[in-house]
Amino acid sequence: MRHRTFRKAVPYCSLMLLILLSAQVMGQPPESRRGGLYGDWRIKMQFGEREFESILAFSRNQEGQYTGQWISFWGLNELQDVKFEDNKLSFTQVMRFGGQENTSKFTGTIEQGELSGLLVSDRGESQITGVRAPRTPRAVGSWNMTIKADEREFSGILAITADKEGNLSGMWTSERGESKLANVKYEDRKLTFMRVIERDGNRREMAFEGTLGYTSLEGVLKSERGEAAATGTRIGASVMGTWNLDIESEQRSYKQRLRINPDLSALYGSTVIKKINLDGDKVSFKYTLQFGDQEFETSFEGKIAESKLTGELKTSRGTSKVTGTRRSFRGRRPT
């Protein structure tokens, strides 16, 4: 009898423990559940009457220690002595220009999804504020799709986009035209949507359910006519991810970061690139920056070979050689 009571009590206690742990996790603010510090922060730094925008990127090394990078138009600098505890953040930044070295120390806080603090150096103090940079949803991007129905095959391009709130929408394009997607949902690698085909006053709906991989999409399209297997290959997978760049010119050598999103938008340093152009193994992009009344255009042309990116960066000041390697993710792909 005692053993029977014990066996009944074990599942009950386990259930109660699970409920308590879930309540603790759900009771934490979103930033606590997301790690608090990790990821990119878009920051603004006030120095005198001028305002500069940069990115602070935080992660951990293999020893479990906090690491950070200060990423700006001028390049990438590794932060030193990164500490984060009880929402308090501190680090040291060392900048080198023309043989000169300048050391700054930051102390601040991260609360309610906002970063704020003071950067102090021999040149004075600068107020810094920032917010966590939004991530591009993993389902966003384009795929070359193949539909197999009986012994026939049909091809098309599936393109999924997201608005500022992260709501998904999309379009399916084939030789017969375009058809909109409705009720696009993505969760835990599962992608579902309704493909709505309207032609000659007729409306036809096809429901898709599939599994999203890093480079592939596998699923089934269902309609009143039956089911058809649908598989896809992500467009631009060879260039997606975070590239660590080494840039060399006659003036200086420095490091920079190029982060290419699933929809082939990108961040070069802290500069937003609307679209990376990809043609086979050839990669290119262009952007323009405004400084006062002057505009400065920068363009890159290169290629990918054996997971390495090489090319040239051209500005009005000359040409720089670029070599880059894609950051490894130790068992997981970028999201």
PLY file of the C-alpha trace (Angstrom):
ply
format ascii 1.0
element vertex 335
property float x
property float y
property float z
element edge 334
property int vertex1
property int vertex2
end_header
0.00 0.00 0.00
2.83 2.37 0.90
4.61 1.65 -2.41
1.35 2.28 -4.33
0.93 5.67 -2.62
4.55 6.57 -3.40
4.10 5.70 -7.08
1.05 7.98 -7.23
2.86 10.81 -5.48
5.89 10.83 -7.81
4.00 11.94 -10.98
2.04 14.51 -8.94
5.22 16.02 -7.45
6.91 16.04 -10.87
3.91 17.83 -12.37
3.90 20.44 -9.61
7.65 21.00 -10.01
7.21 21.47 -13.77
4.42 24.00 -13.19
6.54 25.95 -10.69
9.55 26.03 -13.02
7.36 27.13 -15.95
5.85 29.89 -13.82
9.33 31.11 -12.89
10.43 31.20 -16.53
7.23 32.89 -17.73
7.46 35.37 -14.88
10.86 36.55 -16.08
10.97 39.54 -18.42
11.56 38.69 -22.11
15.15 39.96 -21.98
15.98 37.55 -19.14
14.70 34.60 -21.17
16.74 35.73 -24.18
19.95 35.93 -22.18
19.89 39.62 -21.33
23.20 40.56 -22.94
23.67 38.28 -25.95
23.19 39.50 -29.49
23.51 42.82 -31.30
22.67 46.20 -29.79
22.22 49.24 -32.01
23.69 52.14 -30.04
23.92 55.90 -30.38
26.82 57.80 -28.90
26.62 61.51 -28.20
29.99 63.24 -28.45
29.70 67.01 -28.24
27.07 68.08 -30.75
27.54 65.04 -32.99
25.82 61.65 -32.79
27.39 58.42 -33.99
25.68 55.05 -34.56
27.43 51.73 -33.95
26.72 48.14 -32.95
27.71 46.33 -29.77
27.77 42.55 -30.32
28.02 40.25 -27.28
28.52 36.49 -26.97
30.56 33.93 -24.98
33.83 32.19 -25.83
34.56 28.47 -25.43
35.57 29.06 -21.80
32.15 30.57 -21.07
33.47 34.13 -20.64
31.65 37.17 -22.01
33.09 38.62 -25.21
32.12 41.73 -27.15
32.77 43.71 -30.29
32.33 47.39 -31.10
31.32 47.56 -34.76
31.12 50.85 -36.63
31.75 52.50 -39.98
35.46 52.60 -39.08
35.82 48.88 -38.39
35.56 46.21 -35.72
37.25 46.32 -32.31
37.33 43.52 -29.76
36.20 44.67 -26.31
38.16 43.80 -23.19
37.09 42.89 -19.63
33.41 42.47 -20.53
31.36 42.02 -17.34
27.60 41.67 -16.94
25.88 40.95 -13.64
22.61 42.10 -12.08
21.83 44.13 -15.23
25.10 46.07 -14.85
27.43 46.13 -17.87
31.05 47.25 -18.11
33.87 46.85 -20.63
37.03 48.47 -21.95
37.47 49.65 -25.52
40.87 50.21 -27.15
40.95 52.18 -30.42
44.07 52.47 -32.61
44.44 55.08 -35.36
47.67 56.03 -37.09
49.88 54.50 -34.44
47.97 56.18 -31.61
46.02 54.27 -28.99
43.00 55.53 -27.07
41.43 53.60 -24.17
37.83 54.13 -23.05
35.84 52.49 -20.25
32.10 51.94 -20.28
29.80 51.47 -17.29
26.05 51.19 -17.66
22.94 49.03 -17.39
20.58 46.91 -19.48
17.00 47.22 -18.30
13.65 46.70 -20.04
15.41 45.95 -23.32
17.39 49.21 -23.31
21.11 49.78 -22.90
22.43 53.01 -21.40
25.63 54.24 -19.81
28.71 56.41 -20.00
31.90 55.93 -22.05
34.84 57.70 -20.39
38.30 58.37 -21.85
41.04 61.02 -21.67
39.13 62.93 -24.34
35.99 63.25 -22.24
32.68 61.53 -21.63
30.08 60.25 -24.09
26.51 59.23 -23.29
25.47 55.94 -24.92
21.95 54.61 -25.44
20.87 51.54 -27.36
18.22 48.93 -28.08
18.50 45.29 -29.07
18.70 44.89 -32.84
15.74 42.94 -34.26
16.46 39.55 -35.80
15.24 38.57 -39.22
12.76 35.68 -38.77
14.23 32.40 -39.94
11.36 31.75 -42.33
12.12 34.93 -44.30
13.84 34.35 -47.62
13.36 32.75 -51.04
13.39 29.14 -52.24
13.56 27.43 -55.62
10.58 25.08 -55.30
9.75 21.82 -57.08
6.27 20.24 -56.89
5.84 16.58 -57.82
2.29 15.47 -58.69
2.05 11.93 -60.02
4.67 11.83 -62.79
4.68 15.58 -63.44
6.95 18.27 -62.00
6.29 22.00 -61.58
8.79 24.64 -60.52
8.41 28.03 -58.88
9.92 30.51 -56.45
8.60 30.91 -52.92
9.38 34.27 -51.30
8.51 35.08 -47.67
8.85 38.53 -46.09
8.19 40.04 -42.66
6.95 43.46 -41.56
8.36 45.48 -38.64
6.21 43.55 -36.17
7.49 40.21 -37.52
4.23 39.23 -39.25
4.92 36.98 -42.23
3.54 37.21 -45.75
4.66 35.91 -49.11
4.29 35.21 -52.81
4.59 32.13 -55.00
5.82 32.86 -58.53
5.71 30.37 -61.41
5.50 30.42 -65.20
1.72 30.79 -64.77
2.04 34.00 -62.75
2.01 35.06 -59.13
-0.17 33.82 -56.28
-0.33 35.34 -52.80
0.21 33.46 -49.56
-2.21 33.74 -46.64
-1.91 32.73 -42.97
1.87 32.30 -43.13
3.06 30.81 -39.83
6.43 29.57 -38.62
7.21 27.92 -35.31
9.75 25.32 -34.20
10.97 24.66 -37.78
7.39 24.12 -39.00
6.21 26.36 -41.85
2.55 26.53 -42.90
0.67 28.78 -45.31
-2.24 28.89 -47.75
-1.39 29.45 -51.40
-4.26 31.35 -53.04
-4.51 31.04 -56.84
-6.95 33.39 -58.60
-7.28 33.15 -62.38
-10.11 33.96 -64.77
-12.50 34.62 -61.90
-11.77 31.26 -60.27
-10.21 30.84 -56.83
-8.21 27.82 -55.72
-6.51 27.24 -52.38
-3.59 24.96 -51.60
-2.49 24.36 -47.98
1.24 23.85 -47.35
2.81 22.13 -44.35
6.55 21.62 -44.20
9.80 21.53 -42.27
12.35 24.29 -42.68
16.06 23.48 -42.66
18.99 25.84 -43.04
19.20 25.32 -46.81
16.14 23.18 -47.54
12.37 23.13 -47.27
10.38 19.89 -47.43
6.63 19.59 -47.24
3.30 18.80 -48.84
0.77 20.91 -50.76
-2.85 19.84 -50.24
-5.92 20.83 -52.24
-9.27 19.34 -53.28
-7.37 17.61 -56.09
-5.14 15.70 -53.67
-1.60 16.00 -52.28
1.72 16.81 -53.92
5.26 16.71 -52.49
6.95 20.13 -52.46
10.68 20.59 -51.88
12.80 23.72 -52.01
16.38 24.95 -51.87
17.08 28.29 -50.19
18.35 30.98 -52.55
21.53 32.63 -51.27
22.46 29.98 -48.69
26.10 30.08 -49.82
26.50 33.70 -48.69
24.21 33.83 -45.65
25.70 34.23 -42.19
28.34 36.33 -40.45
31.59 37.04 -42.26
34.71 38.26 -40.43
36.58 40.50 -42.87
40.22 41.62 -43.06
40.56 44.82 -45.08
43.87 46.21 -46.32
44.54 49.52 -48.08
47.49 51.86 -48.46
46.16 53.97 -45.58
45.47 51.25 -43.02
44.52 47.65 -42.26
41.48 46.87 -40.17
38.78 44.31 -39.42
35.09 44.56 -40.25
31.94 42.43 -40.03
29.47 41.59 -42.79
26.25 39.96 -41.60
24.01 38.70 -44.40
20.40 37.88 -43.49
18.22 35.11 -44.98
16.48 37.65 -47.26
19.92 38.84 -48.47
19.64 42.18 -46.72
22.80 42.84 -44.71
24.80 44.90 -42.26
28.28 45.97 -43.34
29.70 47.24 -40.09
26.80 49.33 -38.79
25.61 50.30 -42.29
22.37 48.79 -43.58
22.60 47.14 -47.02
19.18 46.70 -48.60
20.21 43.85 -50.91
23.27 41.70 -51.52
23.61 40.82 -55.21
24.46 37.15 -55.77
25.20 35.68 -59.21
26.62 32.19 -58.93
29.76 32.61 -56.82
29.94 36.39 -57.43
28.92 38.76 -54.62
28.44 42.53 -54.78
26.80 45.39 -52.92
26.81 49.18 -52.86
25.85 51.88 -50.37
26.03 55.65 -49.99
26.70 57.60 -46.78
25.92 61.25 -46.18
28.37 63.43 -44.23
27.08 66.98 -44.08
26.50 68.12 -47.66
28.72 65.42 -49.18
27.87 61.90 -50.30
30.37 59.05 -50.29
29.71 55.89 -52.27
31.24 52.52 -51.42
31.01 49.39 -53.58
32.19 45.82 -53.14
32.76 43.12 -55.74
34.04 39.67 -54.89
33.42 35.94 -55.00
32.96 32.96 -52.73
35.24 29.94 -53.05
35.72 27.16 -50.48
33.78 29.09 -47.80
36.00 32.15 -48.20
35.03 35.58 -49.49
37.58 37.63 -51.44
37.22 40.86 -53.36
37.78 44.61 -53.56
36.16 47.49 -51.73
36.16 50.73 -53.70
35.63 54.27 -52.41
36.60 57.77 -53.56
39.79 57.33 -51.51
40.95 54.22 -53.34
40.65 50.45 -53.42
41.06 47.99 -50.55
41.66 44.25 -50.65
39.09 42.18 -48.71
39.40 38.61 -47.44
36.73 37.03 -45.25
35.83 33.80 -43.49
32.39 32.78 -42.33
32.00 32.42 -38.57
31.39 28.87 -37.37
28.34 28.18 -35.19
29.52 25.10 -33.24
26.65 22.77 -34.06
23.90 25.29 -34.85
23.16 27.48 -37.83
22.37 31.19 -37.68
18.73 32.08 -37.14
0 1
1 2
2 3
3 4
4 5
5 6
6 7
7 8
8 9
9 10
10 11
11 12
12 13
13 14
14 15
15 16
16 17
17 18
18 19
19 20
20 21
21 22
22 23
23 24
24 25
25 26
26 27
27 28
28 29
29 30
30 31
31 32
32 33
33 34
34 35
35 36
36 37
37 38
38 39
39 40
40 41
41 42
42 43
43 44
44 45
45 46
46 47
47 48
48 49
49 50
50 51
51 52
52 53
53 54
54 55
55 56
56 57
57 58
58 59
59 60
60 61
61 62
62 63
63 64
64 65
65 66
66 67
67 68
68 69
69 70
70 71
71 72
72 73
73 74
74 75
75 76
76 77
77 78
78 79
79 80
80 81
81 82
82 83
83 84
84 85
85 86
86 87
87 88
88 89
89 90
90 91
91 92
92 93
93 94
94 95
95 96
96 97
97 98
98 99
99 100
100 101
101 102
102 103
103 104
104 105
105 106
106 107
107 108
108 109
109 110
110 111
111 112
112 113
113 114
114 115
115 116
116 117
117 118
118 119
119 120
120 121
121 122
122 123
123 124
124 125
125 126
126 127
127 128
128 129
129 130
130 131
131 132
132 133
133 134
134 135
135 136
136 137
137 138
138 139
139 140
140 141
141 142
142 143
143 144
144 145
145 146
146 147
147 148
148 149
149 150
150 151
151 152
152 153
153 154
154 155
155 156
156 157
157 158
158 159
159 160
160 161
161 162
162 163
163 164
164 165
165 166
166 167
167 168
168 169
169 170
170 171
171 172
172 173
173 174
174 175
175 176
176 177
177 178
178 179
179 180
180 181
181 182
182 183
183 184
184 185
185 186
186 187
187 188
188 189
189 190
190 191
191 192
192 193
193 194
194 195
195 196
196 197
197 198
198 199
199 200
200 201
201 202
202 203
203 204
204 205
205 206
206 207
207 208
208 209
209 210
210 211
211 212
212 213
213 214
214 215
215 216
216 217
217 218
218 219
219 220
220 221
221 222
222 223
223 224
224 225
225 226
226 227
227 228
228 229
229 230
230 231
231 232
232 233
233 234
234 235
235 236
236 237
237 238
238 239
239 240
240 241
241 242
242 243
243 244
244 245
245 246
246 247
247 248
248 249
249 250
250 251
251 252
252 253
253 254
254 255
255 256
256 257
257 258
258 259
259 260
260 261
261 262
262 263
263 264
264 265
265 266
266 267
267 268
268 269
269 270
270 271
271 272
272 273
273 274
274 275
275 276
276 277
277 278
278 279
279 280
280 281
281 282
282 283
283 284
284 285
285 286
286 287
287 288
288 289
289 290
290 291
291 292
292 293
293 294
294 295
295 296
296 297
297 298
298 299
299 300
300 301
301 302
302 303
303 304
304 305
305 306
306 307
307 308
308 309
309 310
310 311
311 312
312 313
313 314
314 315
315 316
316 317
317 318
318 319
319 320
320 321
321 322
322 323
323 324
324 325
325 326
326 327
327 328
328 329
329 330
330 331
331 332
332 333
333 334
